[in-house]
Amino acid sequence: MKKILVLLAFSFALFSCNEYQKALKSEDVAVKFDVATKQYEAGKYSKAIRLFEQIAPAYKGKPSAEKMFYMYSQSLYKTKQYYLAGYQFESFAASYPRSQKIEEASYLGAKCFYELSPAYSLDQTDTNKAIEKLQSFIDEYPESQYLAEANTLVKSLREKLEKKAFEIAKQYNTISDYKSAIIALDNFIQNYPGTPFKEKALFYKLDSSYQLAINSVPSKMKERLENAKTAYNNLIKFNNNTEFKSKADDMLAKIDDELKQFSK
């Protein structure tokens, strides 16, 4: 019995393969559409794409065009061809505004740009575009079943932009350009008041202020030490149990010790 089942499965696979090869060579778009649909429903998206690509130009305006372009877009998405999928979903949404799939297509079209967003250290043009596309979807479909996920994606993308901005500001501290670090970190905190990187930004501002103060010329040291102490207070005010408390307390002790010479 087992051998029979194996033989039947092999025969079916062979038939499907032959059917697919014949469809690729066929001039009949209906045959191509039928086989492409079977490949799509079987999860063989790459094979389905080859057939959809052949018939797409001829299918515009046909009664089954909506179904074909939806499956084509989904196949591209499933195979992670996000540039092409995004284009096809947007084209689908524009071509079939009354489709039952319009909301899903609009969401997935926007989500494709999320998938294209690169690591924070790289150029963030696609990240900004993804935020724009997802926000447009949220505005257009405020009651969408995809709303929660869309908001989560936007939050993730914005945090990526914030991380890049933070790392740029922090870099000045890393290369010991403490004056520039203080300015850059101040700007970052002002521009992103709710950022999850605020605590780190406050610490690196403290560190930059501290380093600038203790390495300062005598005429500027008192003012810079006081600025560093203010930076310490801002960090502790933000989070009294900050992960940087031990380092911050060490800096404060040295700041207070240095300030003693100015009170004599």
Phi and psi in degrees as GROMACS dihedral restraints (atoms count N, CA, C in turn):
[ dihedral_restraints ]
;  ai    aj    ak    al  type     phi  dphi    fc
    3     4     5     6     1   -61.5    20    10
    4     5     6     7     1   -41.6    20    10
    6     7     8     9     1   -63.1    20    10
    7     8     9    10     1   -36.2    20    10
    9    10    11    12     1   -66.0    20    10
   10    11    12    13     1   -42.7    20    10
   12    13    14    15     1   -63.8    20    10
   13    14    15    16     1   -40.4    20    10
   15    16    17    18     1   -63.6    20    10
   16    17    18    19     1   -41.9    20    10
   18    19    20    21     1   -65.0    20    10
   19    20    21    22     1   -41.2    20    10
   21    22    23    24     1   -64.6    20    10
   22    23    24    25     1   -41.8    20    10
   24    25    26    27     1   -63.3    20    10
   25    26    27    28     1   -41.9    20    10
   27    28    29    30     1   -64.2    20    10
   28    29    30    31     1   -42.0    20    10
   30    31    32    33     1   -64.3    20    10
   31    32    33    34     1   -40.0    20    10
   33    34    35    36     1   -65.9    20    10
   34    35    36    37     1   -41.9    20    10
   36    37    38    39     1   -63.9    20    10
   37    38    39    40     1   -40.9    20    10
   39    40    41    42     1   -65.0    20    10
   40    41    42    43     1   -40.5    20    10
   42    43    44    45     1   -64.3    20    10
   43    44    45    46     1   -43.9    20    10
   45    46    47    48     1   -62.5    20    10
   46    47    48    49     1   -40.2    20    10
   48    49    50    51     1   -64.6    20    10
   49    50    51    52     1   -45.0    20    10
   51    52    53    54     1   -64.7    20    10
   52    53    54    55     1   -39.6    20    10
   54    55    56    57     1   -62.3    20    10
   55    56    57    58     1   -41.5    20    10
   57    58    59    60     1   -66.2    20    10
   58    59    60    61     1   -44.4    20    10
   60    61    62    63     1   -63.7    20    10
   61    62    63    64     1   -38.4    20    10
   63    64    65    66     1   -66.5    20    10
   64    65    66    67     1   -39.0    20    10
   66    67    68    69     1   -65.0    20    10
   67    68    69    70     1   -37.6    20    10
   69    70    71    72     1   -60.6    20    10
   70    71    72    73     1   -36.3    20    10
   72    73    74    75     1   -91.3    20    10
   73    74    75    76     1   -12.4    20    10
   75    76    77    78     1   -70.3    20    10
   76    77    78    79     1   151.2    20    10
   78    79    80    81     1   -96.2    20    10
   79    80    81    82     1    -3.9    20    10
   81    82    83    84     1   -88.8    20    10
   82    83    84    85     1   110.6    20    10
   84    85    86    87     1   -66.6    20    10
   85    86    87    88     1   -28.4    20    10
   87    88    89    90     1   -65.8    20    10
   88    89    90    91     1   -39.4    20    10
   90    91    92    93     1   -64.8    20    10
   91    92    93    94     1   -44.4    20    10
   93    94    95    96     1   -61.1    20    10
   94    95    96    97     1   -42.4    20    10
   96    97    98    99     1   -63.4    20    10
   97    98    99   100     1   -44.7    20    10
   99   100   101   102     1   -61.3    20    10
  100   101   102   103     1   -47.0    20    10
  102   103   104   105     1   -70.3    20    10
  103   104   105   106     1   -38.2    20    10
  105   106   107   108     1   -60.9    20    10
  106   107   108   109     1   -40.6    20    10
  108   109   110   111     1   -62.8    20    10
  109   110   111   112     1   -41.9    20    10
  111   112   113   114     1   -62.7    20    10
  112   113   114   115     1   -42.1    20    10
  114   115   116   117     1   -65.0    20    10
  115   116   117   118     1   -40.3    20    10
  117   118   119   120     1   -62.9    20    10
  118   119   120   121     1   -48.2    20    10
  120   121   122   123     1   -66.5    20    10
  121   122   123   124     1   -24.3    20    10
  123   124   125   126     1   -86.8    20    10
  124   125   126   127     1    -0.5    20    10
  126   127   128   129     1    80.4    20    10
  127   128   129   130     1    13.5    20    10
  129   130   131   132     1   -95.1    20    10
  130   131   132   133     1    72.1    20    10
  132   133   134   135     1   -68.6    20    10
  133   134   135   136     1   -35.5    20    10
  135   136   137   138     1   -64.4    20    10
  136   137   138   139     1   -40.6    20    10
  138   139   140   141     1   -67.4    20    10
  139   140   141   142     1   -40.8    20    10
  141   142   143   144     1   -61.2    20    10
  142   143   144   145     1   -40.1    20    10
  144   145   146   147     1   -59.3    20    10
  145   146   147   148     1   -42.2    20    10
  147   148   149   150     1   -58.5    20    10
  148   149   150   151     1   -39.7    20    10
  150   151   152   153     1   -75.8    20    10
  151   152   153   154     1   -40.5    20    10
  153   154   155   156     1   -60.5    20    10
  154   155   156   157     1   -39.2    20    10
  156   157   158   159     1   -62.1    20    10
  157   158   159   160     1   -34.3    20    10
  159   160   161   162     1   -71.8    20    10
  160   161   162   163     1   -35.1    20    10
  162   163   164   165     1  -101.5    20    10
  163   164   165   166     1   -11.7    20    10
  165   166   167   168     1   -53.5    20    10
  166   167   168   169     1   -47.8    20    10
  168   169   170   171     1   -60.9    20    10
  169   170   171   172     1   -33.3    20    10
  171   172   173   174     1   -86.0    20    10
  172   173   174   175     1   -12.0    20    10
  174   175   176   177     1   -93.1    20    10
  175   176   177   178     1   -11.9    20    10
  177   178   179   180     1   -60.6    20    10
  178   179   180   181     1   127.7    20    10
  180   181   182   183     1    92.2    20    10
  181   182   183   184     1   -11.0    20    10
  183   184   185   186     1   -80.2    20    10
  184   185   186   187     1   154.6    20    10
  186   187   188   189     1   -57.4    20    10
  187   188   189   190     1   -34.1    20    10
  189   190   191   192     1   -94.6    20    10
  190   191   192   193     1    10.0    20    10
  192   193   194   195     1   -63.2    20    10
  193   194   195   196     1   -40.0    20    10
  195   196   197   198     1   -58.6    20    10
  196   197   198   199     1   -47.6    20    10
  198   199   200   201     1   -63.1    20    10
  199   200   201   202     1   -42.0    20    10
  201   202   203   204     1   -63.3    20    10
  202   203   204   205     1   -47.2    20    10
  204   205   206   207     1   -70.2    20    10
  205   206   207   208     1   -29.3    20    10
  207   208   209   210     1   -65.8    20    10
  208   209   210   211     1   -48.2    20    10
  210   211   212   213     1   -64.1    20    10
  211   212   213   214     1   -37.5    20    10
  213   214   215   216     1   -62.4    20    10
  214   215   216   217     1   -46.4    20    10
  216   217   218   219     1   -62.7    20    10
  217   218   219   220     1   -44.7    20    10
  219   220   221   222     1   -63.7    20    10
  220   221   222   223     1   -38.7    20    10
  222   223   224   225     1   -62.7    20    10
  223   224   225   226     1   -41.9    20    10
  225   226   227   228     1   -64.8    20    10
  226   227   228   229     1   -39.9    20    10
  228   229   230   231     1   -65.5    20    10
  229   230   231   232     1   -44.6    20    10
  231   232   233   234     1   -64.3    20    10
  232   233   234   235     1   -27.8    20    10
  234   235   236   237     1   -95.9    20    10
  235   236   237   238     1    12.5    20    10
  237   238   239   240     1    63.0    20    10
  238   239   240   241     1    29.7    20    10
  240   241   242   243     1   -92.7    20    10
  241   242   243   244     1    73.2    20    10
  243   244   245   246     1   -69.4    20    10
  244   245   246   247     1   -33.5    20    10
  246   247   248   249     1   -61.7    20    10
  247   248   249   250     1   -49.9    20    10
  249   250   251   252     1   -68.2    20    10
  250   251   252   253     1   -40.5    20    10
  252   253   254   255     1   -63.2    20    10
  253   254   255   256     1   -44.0    20    10
  255   256   257   258     1   -59.4    20    10
  256   257   258   259     1   -43.6    20    10
  258   259   260   261     1   -63.2    20    10
  259   260   261   262     1   -45.1    20    10
  261   262   263   264     1   -67.8    20    10
  262   263   264   265     1   -39.5    20    10
  264   265   266   267     1   -64.5    20    10
  265   266   267   268     1   -42.0    20    10
  267   268   269   270     1   -65.3    20    10
  268   269   270   271     1   -39.2    20    10
  270   271   272   273     1   -65.4    20    10
  271   272   273   274     1   -39.7    20    10
  273   274   275   276     1   -62.0    20    10
  274   275   276   277     1   -46.6    20    10
  276   277   278   279     1   -62.2    20    10
  277   278   279   280     1   -37.8    20    10
  279   280   281   282     1   -73.1    20    10
  280   281   282   283     1   -34.3    20    10
  282   283   284   285     1   -82.3    20    10
  283   284   285   286     1   -28.1    20    10
  285   286   287   288     1  -129.9    20    10
  286   287   288   289     1    66.8    20    10
  288   289   290   291     1   -65.2    20    10
  289   290   291   292     1   -17.6    20    10
  291   292   293   294     1  -100.1    20    10
  292   293   294   295     1     5.6    20    10
  294   295   296   297     1   -65.9    20    10
  295   296   297   298     1   146.9    20    10
  297   298   299   300     1   -67.5    20    10
  298   299   300   301     1   -16.3    20    10
  300   301   302   303     1   -96.5    20    10
  301   302   303   304     1     5.4    20    10
  303   304   305   306     1   -60.3    20    10
  304   305   306   307     1   -43.9    20    10
  306   307   308   309     1   -65.1    20    10
  307   308   309   310     1   -45.5    20    10
  309   310   311   312     1   -63.0    20    10
  310   311   312   313     1   -45.0    20    10
  312   313   314   315     1   -63.5    20    10
  313   314   315   316     1   -40.8    20    10
  315   316   317   318     1   -63.8    20    10
  316   317   318   319     1   -40.6    20    10
  318   319   320   321     1   -68.0    20    10
  319   320   321   322     1   -48.4    20    10
  321   322   323   324     1   -65.8    20    10
  322   323   324   325     1   -33.4    20    10
  324   325   326   327     1   -60.9    20    10
  325   326   327   328     1   -42.6    20    10
  327   328   329   330     1   -69.4    20    10
  328   329   330   331     1   -38.9    20    10
  330   331   332   333     1   -64.5    20    10
  331   332   333   334     1   -28.2    20    10
  333   334   335   336     1   -58.0    20    10
  334   335   336   337     1   -37.9    20    10
  336   337   338   339     1   -69.9    20    10
  337   338   339   340     1   -31.8    20    10
  339   340   341   342     1   -61.7    20    10
  340   341   342   343     1   -44.3    20    10
  342   343   344   345     1   -64.8    20    10
  343   344   345   346     1   -25.0    20    10
  345   346   347   348     1   -85.8    20    10
  346   347   348   349     1   -10.3    20    10
  348   349   350   351     1   -63.3    20    10
  349   350   351   352     1   126.3    20    10
  351   352   353   354     1   -84.4    20    10
  352   353   354   355     1  -179.4    20    10
  354   355   356   357     1   -59.1    20    10
  355   356   357   358     1   151.1    20    10
  357   358   359   360     1   -59.1    20    10
  358   359   360   361     1   -26.7    20    10
  360   361   362   363     1   -74.9    20    10
  361   362   363   364     1   -12.2    20    10
  363   364   365   366     1   -97.4    20    10
  364   365   366   367     1   178.0    20    10
  366   367   368   369     1   -59.5    20    10
  367   368   369   370     1   134.1    20    10
  369   370   371   372     1  -104.3    20    10
  370   371   372   373     1    25.2    20    10
  372   373   374   375     1   -57.8    20    10
  373   374   375   376     1   -45.6    20    10
  375   376   377   378     1   -68.9    20    10
  376   377   378   379     1   -29.5    20    10
  378   379   380   381     1   -66.7    20    10
  379   380   381   382     1   -45.8    20    10
  381   382   383   384     1   -62.9    20    10
  382   383   384   385     1   -38.4    20    10
  384   385   386   387     1   -66.1    20    10
  385   386   387   388     1   -39.3    20    10
  387   388   389   390     1   -63.7    20    10
  388   389   390   391     1   -42.9    20    10
  390   391   392   393     1   -60.8    20    10
  391   392   393   394     1   -43.4    20    10
  393   394   395   396     1   -61.5    20    10
  394   395   396   397     1   -45.6    20    10
  396   397   398   399     1   -66.5    20    10
  397   398   399   400     1   -44.8    20    10
  399   400   401   402     1   -67.3    20    10
  400   401   402   403     1   -38.9    20    10
  402   403   404   405     1   -65.6    20    10
  403   404   405   406     1   -36.6    20    10
  405   406   407   408     1   -63.3    20    10
  406   407   408   409     1   -40.2    20    10
  408   409   410   411     1   -63.8    20    10
  409   410   411   412     1   -45.6    20    10
  411   412   413   414     1   -59.1    20    10
  412   413   414   415     1   -42.0    20    10
  414   415   416   417     1   -67.1    20    10
  415   416   417   418     1   -36.1    20    10
  417   418   419   420     1   -80.9    20    10
  418   419   420   421     1   -30.2    20    10
  420   421   422   423     1  -126.8    20    10
  421   422   423   424     1    67.6    20    10
  423   424   425   426     1   -66.2    20    10
  424   425   426   427     1   -15.5    20    10
  426   427   428   429     1  -108.5    20    10
  427   428   429   430     1    15.2    20    10
  429   430   431   432     1   -65.2    20    10
  430   431   432   433     1   148.7    20    10
  432   433   434   435     1   -67.8    20    10
  433   434   435   436     1   -17.0    20    10
  435   436   437   438     1   -96.1    20    10
  436   437   438   439     1     5.3    20    10
  438   439   440   441     1   -60.7    20    10
  439   440   441   442     1   -47.3    20    10
  441   442   443   444     1   -60.9    20    10
  442   443   444   445     1   -44.3    20    10
  444   445   446   447     1   -66.6    20    10
  445   446   447   448     1   -40.9    20    10
  447   448   449   450     1   -61.2    20    10
  448   449   450   451     1   -42.8    20    10
  450   451   452   453     1   -64.3    20    10
  451   452   453   454     1   -37.8    20    10
  453   454   455   456     1   -63.8    20    10
  454   455   456   457     1   -41.0    20    10
  456   457   458   459     1   -65.4    20    10
  457   458   459   460     1   -42.7    20    10
  459   460   461   462     1   -61.6    20    10
  460   461   462   463     1   -43.9    20    10
  462   463   464   465     1   -59.3    20    10
  463   464   465   466     1   -43.8    20    10
  465   466   467   468     1   -62.7    20    10
  466   467   468   469     1   -41.7    20    10
  468   469   470   471     1   -67.0    20    10
  469   470   471   472     1   -40.9    20    10
  471   472   473   474     1   -65.9    20    10
  472   473   474   475     1   -37.1    20    10
  474   475   476   477     1   -65.8    20    10
  475   476   477   478     1   -32.3    20    10
  477   478   479   480     1   -65.0    20    10
  478   479   480   481     1   -42.8    20    10
  480   481   482   483     1   -64.2    20    10
  481   482   483   484     1   -39.0    20    10
  483   484   485   486     1   -65.2    20    10
  484   485   486   487     1   -40.3    20    10
  486   487   488   489     1   -63.0    20    10
  487   488   489   490     1   -41.1    20    10
  489   490   491   492     1   -63.1    20    10
  490   491   492   493     1   -45.3    20    10
  492   493   494   495     1   -62.3    20    10
  493   494   495   496     1   -40.2    20    10
  495   496   497   498     1   -65.0    20    10
  496   497   498   499     1   -45.3    20    10
  498   499   500   501     1   -64.3    20    10
  499   500   501   502     1   -34.5    20    10
  501   502   503   504     1   -65.3    20    10
  502   503   504   505     1   -45.0    20    10
  504   505   506   507     1   -64.6    20    10
  505   506   507   508     1   -43.6    20    10
  507   508   509   510     1   -62.7    20    10
  508   509   510   511     1   -31.6    20    10
  510   511   512   513     1   -57.8    20    10
  511   512   513   514     1   -33.1    20    10
  513   514   515   516     1   -62.7    20    10
  514   515   516   517     1   -37.3    20    10
  516   517   518   519     1   -65.5    20    10
  517   518   519   520     1   -41.4    20    10
  519   520   521   522     1   -61.3    20    10
  520   521   522   523     1   -38.1    20    10
  522   523   524   525     1   -93.1    20    10
  523   524   525   526     1    11.1    20    10
  525   526   527   528     1    66.5    20    10
  526   527   528   529     1    25.3    20    10
  528   529   530   531     1   -94.1    20    10
  529   530   531   532     1    78.3    20    10
  531   532   533   534     1   -70.7    20    10
  532   533   534   535     1   -33.6    20    10
  534   535   536   537     1   -61.8    20    10
  535   536   537   538     1   -47.8    20    10
  537   538   539   540     1   -66.0    20    10
  538   539   540   541     1   -35.3    20    10
  540   541   542   543     1   -61.6    20    10
  541   542   543   544     1   -44.5    20    10
  543   544   545   546     1   -61.4    20    10
  544   545   546   547     1   -45.1    20    10
  546   547   548   549     1   -64.2    20    10
  547   548   549   550     1   -47.0    20    10
  549   550   551   552     1   -64.7    20    10
  550   551   552   553     1   -41.2    20    10
  552   553   554   555     1   -70.0    20    10
  553   554   555   556     1   -36.9    20    10
  555   556   557   558     1   -60.9    20    10
  556   557   558   559     1   -44.9    20    10
  558   559   560   561     1   -63.1    20    10
  559   560   561   562     1   -40.6    20    10
  561   562   563   564     1   -62.3    20    10
  562   563   564   565     1   -47.4    20    10
  564   565   566   567     1   -62.3    20    10
  565   566   567   568     1   -38.2    20    10
  567   568   569   570     1   -70.1    20    10
  568   569   570   571     1   -40.1    20    10
  570   571   572   573     1   -76.3    20    10
  571   572   573   574     1   -27.4    20    10
  573   574   575   576     1  -129.1    20    10
  574   575   576   577     1    69.2    20    10
  576   577   578   579     1   -62.7    20    10
  577   578   579   580     1   -27.6    20    10
  579   580   581   582     1  -101.7    20    10
  580   581   582   583     1    14.5    20    10
  582   583   584   585     1   -66.1    20    10
  583   584   585   586     1   144.7    20    10
  585   586   587   588     1   -71.0    20    10
  586   587   588   589     1    -7.7    20    10
  588   589   590   591     1   -97.7    20    10
  589   590   591   592     1     9.7    20    10
  591   592   593   594     1   -62.9    20    10
  592   593   594   595     1   -43.1    20    10
  594   595   596   597     1   -60.2    20    10
  595   596   597   598     1   -43.4    20    10
  597   598   599   600     1   -65.7    20    10
  598   599   600   601     1   -39.8    20    10
  600   601   602   603     1   -62.7    20    10
  601   602   603   604     1   -41.5    20    10
  603   604   605   606     1   -64.3    20    10
  604   605   606   607     1   -38.2    20    10
  606   607   608   609     1   -67.0    20    10
  607   608   609   610     1   -45.5    20    10
  609   610   611   612     1   -70.1    20    10
  610   611   612   613     1   -25.2    20    10
  612   613   614   615     1   -68.5    20    10
  613   614   615   616     1   -42.1    20    10
  615   616   617   618     1   -59.8    20    10
  616   617   618   619     1   -48.3    20    10
  618   619   620   621     1   -60.8    20    10
  619   620   621   622     1   -42.5    20    10
  621   622   623   624     1   -65.9    20    10
  622   623   624   625     1   -41.8    20    10
  624   625   626   627     1   -64.6    20    10
  625   626   627   628     1   -40.4    20    10
  627   628   629   630     1   -64.9    20    10
  628   629   630   631     1   -48.6    20    10
  630   631   632   633     1   -63.2    20    10
  631   632   633   634     1   -40.0    20    10
  633   634   635   636     1   -64.7    20    10
  634   635   636   637     1   -39.6    20    10
  636   637   638   639     1   -69.2    20    10
  637   638   639   640     1   -49.9    20    10
  639   640   641   642     1   -72.9    20    10
  640   641   642   643     1   -17.1    20    10
  642   643   644   645     1  -104.5    20    10
  643   644   645   646     1    17.2    20    10
  645   646   647   648     1   -87.5    20    10
  646   647   648   649     1   161.6    20    10
  648   649   650   651     1   -71.5    20    10
  649   650   651   652     1   151.2    20    10
  651   652   653   654     1   -53.4    20    10
  652   653   654   655     1   -36.4    20    10
  654   655   656   657     1   -67.5    20    10
  655   656   657   658     1   -21.6    20    10
  657   658   659   660     1  -111.4    20    10
  658   659   660   661     1    -4.3    20    10
  660   661   662   663     1   -66.3    20    10
  661   662   663   664     1   -45.7    20    10
  663   664   665   666     1   -58.5    20    10
  664   665   666   667     1   -48.9    20    10
  666   667   668   669     1   -61.1    20    10
  667   668   669   670     1   -41.9    20    10
  669   670   671   672     1   -71.2    20    10
  670   671   672   673     1   -33.3    20    10
  672   673   674   675     1   -65.2    20    10
  673   674   675   676     1   -41.1    20    10
  675   676   677   678     1   -65.8    20    10
  676   677   678   679     1   -37.1    20    10
  678   679   680   681     1   -64.6    20    10
  679   680   681   682     1   -39.4    20    10
  681   682   683   684     1   -65.3    20    10
  682   683   684   685     1   -38.4    20    10
  684   685   686   687     1   -65.4    20    10
  685   686   687   688     1   -38.2    20    10
  687   688   689   690     1   -62.6    20    10
  688   689   690   691     1   -40.4    20    10
  690   691   692   693     1   -62.9    20    10
  691   692   693   694     1   -38.2    20    10
  693   694   695   696     1   -62.3    20    10
  694   695   696   697     1   -48.0    20    10
  696   697   698   699     1   -61.3    20    10
  697   698   699   700     1   -37.5    20    10
  699   700   701   702     1   -65.0    20    10
  700   701   702   703     1   -38.6    20    10
  702   703   704   705     1   -65.8    20    10
  703   704   705   706     1   -48.1    20    10
  705   706   707   708     1   -67.5    20    10
  706   707   708   709     1   -34.6    20    10
  708   709   710   711     1   -64.6    20    10
  709   710   711   712     1   -38.0    20    10
  711   712   713   714     1   -68.4    20    10
  712   713   714   715     1   -43.8    20    10
  714   715   716   717     1  -152.0    20    10
  715   716   717   718     1   103.5    20    10
  717   718   719   720     1   -62.5    20    10
  718   719   720   721     1   -24.7    20    10
  720   721   722   723     1  -109.6    20    10
  721   722   723   724     1    35.8    20    10
  723   724   725   726     1   -54.9    20    10
  724   725   726   727     1   148.4    20    10
  726   727   728   729     1   -65.2    20    10
  727   728   729   730     1   -15.6    20    10
  729   730   731   732     1   -98.9    20    10
  730   731   732   733     1    12.2    20    10
  732   733   734   735     1   -60.0    20    10
  733   734   735   736     1   -42.0    20    10
  735   736   737   738     1   -60.7    20    10
  736   737   738   739     1   -46.8    20    10
  738   739   740   741     1   -66.9    20    10
  739   740   741   742     1   -40.6    20    10
  741   742   743   744     1   -64.2    20    10
  742   743   744   745     1   -41.4    20    10
  744   745   746   747     1   -64.1    20    10
  745   746   747   748     1   -37.3    20    10
  747   748   749   750     1   -62.8    20    10
  748   749   750   751     1   -42.6    20    10
  750   751   752   753     1   -63.2    20    10
  751   752   753   754     1   -43.8    20    10
  753   754   755   756     1   -60.6    20    10
  754   755   756   757     1   -41.3    20    10
  756   757   758   759     1   -60.9    20    10
  757   758   759   760     1   -41.3    20    10
  759   760   761   762     1   -72.0    20    10
  760   761   762   763     1   -35.7    20    10
  762   763   764   765     1   -62.3    20    10
  763   764   765   766     1   -48.1    20    10
  765   766   767   768     1   -62.8    20    10
  766   767   768   769     1   -37.8    20    10
  768   769   770   771     1   -66.1    20    10
  769   770   771   772     1   -40.7    20    10
  771   772   773   774     1   -69.3    20    10
  772   773   774   775     1   -34.4    20    10
  774   775   776   777     1   -69.4    20    10
  775   776   777   778     1   -21.4    20    10
  777   778   779   780     1   -59.6    20    10
  778   779   780   781     1   -34.4    20    10
  780   781   782   783     1   -66.9    20    10
  781   782   783   784     1   -20.1    20    10
  783   784   785   786     1   -92.6    20    10
  784   785   786   787     1    -5.9    20    10
  786   787   788   789     1   -99.9    20    10
  787   788   789   790     1    -0.8    20    10
